[in-house]
Amino acid sequence: SDQPPVLLVLGNSMNEAVQSAVHEAMRAAGRDIDVPPSKLLLEGYKEEDLALVQKLLPAARDALRTMPGAPFVKVCDAAGKLNVWSTVESLFQSPKIYDDVAARRLTVQGAYIDVKTGKVQFLGEHRAQQDLLEEGRPLDVVRTA
């Protein structure tokens, strides 16, 4: 039988936005002494005001919660992988993607690339994919003026 196409959600190491989110999460947890300066912050941005960093904060906090004593780089890698899963979850809010995955016309998988080595770690399907499908089809949103 033919395999369905794969929609690959690829996260990457050494991502400045993820690093900034982890920086903020560690600072809020009182671990700012363990954190290198944020490149985004040094470029003149306030981290807490950056929309992307705000979007990544839940993954950063979850990573820090699961490994509270881990070094900054390890927390960043974990946050990057958690963000892959968060992105997969958001893709399931698309009626088209939901329908295609439910009908096995598409598979959504996660992966993570180490930018230093070029090595890609394939993470597979979201471990809660069946739960995501059982939540029911998202509604088509029609916006009007």
C-alpha atoms as one frame of an Amber mdcrd trajectory, in Angstrom:
protein
   0.000   0.000   0.000   1.109   3.554  -0.628   2.311   5.599   2.301   0.620
   8.970   2.750   2.659  12.159   2.409   4.397  13.401   5.538   4.029  16.904
   6.929   7.260  17.269   8.909   7.460  19.799  11.721  11.160  20.512  12.167
  12.592  22.188  15.249  16.233  23.172  15.518  18.905  23.573  18.139  20.506
  26.925  18.880  17.281  28.761  18.024  17.543  32.331  19.345  13.809  32.648
  20.047  13.764  29.375  22.030  16.912  30.450  23.870  15.262  33.760  24.760
  12.136  31.992  26.028  14.257  29.641  28.161  16.266  32.650  29.346  13.030
  34.307  30.505  11.700  31.095  32.112  14.965  30.527  33.993  15.101  34.176
  35.075  11.528  33.925  36.402  12.508  30.741  38.270  15.454  32.508  39.920
  18.105  30.775  37.795  19.314  33.777  35.820  22.830  33.259  37.165  22.942
  30.030  35.086  21.928  31.728  31.847  24.098  33.315  29.166  22.989  36.756
  27.946  20.182  36.640  25.408  21.250  37.623  21.882  17.797  39.054  21.215
  17.952  41.117  24.386  21.421  42.386  23.496  20.077  43.528  20.120  17.769
  45.945  21.926  14.541  43.987  22.183  12.721  43.396  25.442  12.272  39.638
  25.575   8.951  39.677  27.387   7.498  41.885  24.651   8.471  39.721  21.701
   5.412  37.846  20.439   7.391  34.796  19.346   9.170  34.515  22.679   5.796
  34.798  24.417   4.461  31.975  22.251   7.472  29.821  23.161   7.324  30.500
  26.915   4.954  27.588  27.721   7.376  25.102  26.115  10.300  26.754  27.935
   8.491  26.585  31.285   7.484  22.953  30.701  11.067  22.037  29.796  12.378
  23.749  32.914   9.717  22.062  35.052  10.685  18.601  33.752  14.418  19.213
  34.237  14.771  21.910  36.896  18.511  21.448  37.503  19.559  20.951  33.892
  22.004  23.307  32.191  20.710  26.019  29.861  21.569  24.174  26.614  19.707
  21.017  27.704  16.637  23.027  28.700  16.766  24.781  25.314  16.864  21.456
  23.444  13.935  20.127  25.478  11.967  23.345  24.906  12.656  23.146  21.171
  11.316  19.593  21.026   8.281  20.507  23.133   7.615  23.344  20.714   7.595
  20.837  17.850   4.716  19.056  19.612   2.936  22.325  20.322   3.147  23.158
  16.618   1.778  19.735  15.687  -1.138  20.312  18.086  -1.877  23.656  16.446
  -1.806  22.055  12.984  -4.578  19.701  14.107  -6.763  22.811  14.479  -6.827
  23.050  10.688  -9.936  21.225   9.394  -8.038  20.203   6.220  -5.089  18.704
   8.113  -7.411  17.077  10.652  -9.512  15.483   7.887  -6.474  14.267   5.934
  -4.809  12.720   9.007  -8.086  11.118  10.143  -8.563   9.620   6.650  -4.902
   8.533   6.540  -4.212  10.731   3.504  -1.520  12.562   5.499   0.737  11.906
   8.433   2.156  14.634  10.667   5.498  13.916  12.265   8.035  15.807  14.323
  11.803  16.063  13.946  14.637  18.025  15.531  17.889  19.042  13.868  21.168
  19.728  15.635  22.459  22.663  13.614  26.084  22.028  14.633  26.175  18.460
  13.325  23.322  18.477  10.810  21.969  15.341  12.483  18.183  15.043  12.355
  16.356  13.172  15.091  12.989  11.926  13.835  10.477  12.109  16.664   7.565
  10.394  14.898   3.886  11.139  15.352   2.574  13.065  18.348   2.131  10.539
  21.146  -1.376  11.925  21.792  -2.391  11.963  18.122  -5.331   9.631  18.717
  -6.560  11.932  21.494  -6.206  14.919  19.161  -8.322  13.116  16.579 -10.912
  12.056  19.156 -11.416  15.676  20.243 -13.420  16.083  17.053 -13.041  18.003
  13.868 -12.264  21.696  14.321 -14.804  24.096  12.907 -14.171  26.039   9.737
 -13.792  29.664  10.753 -15.383  32.227   8.496 -14.425  35.812   9.202 -16.543
  38.660   7.956 -16.138  42.405   8.165
